[in-house]
Amino acid sequence: MIVTTPDVPGYRITNVLGLARGNTVRARHIGKDILALFRNIVGGEVAEYTKLMAESREQSLDRMADEARSLGGNAVVNVRMTTSMIQAGAAELLVYGTAVVIEPEPAT
């Protein structure tokens, strides 16, 4: 389970394992840049870049989840995402949070 909150409703944290992170660096593609240039002229969403960022987010989330599992966790709380430019035409997407072990709250 991956959440942006500090806890998971209906579960309790039994062990905090530490930082889990995943990242990817992606570069633009010249063909997509040409399509994006046309979109800038006529307006509208640059779907090529939207798809690129969506793929980057999923890959980074998958890598973070893998790291949390390798630490022995079954959840990541307080998840955050950030991007940074590495060079012209290439950006990093970093996802990070706290790997934890959670278990269902006892029924009352």
Summary of the structure (lengths in Angstrom):
residues: 108
radius of gyration: 18.0
end to end distance: 23.1
largest distance: 60.6
contacts: 302
relative contact order: 0.32
helix: 34%
strand: 43%
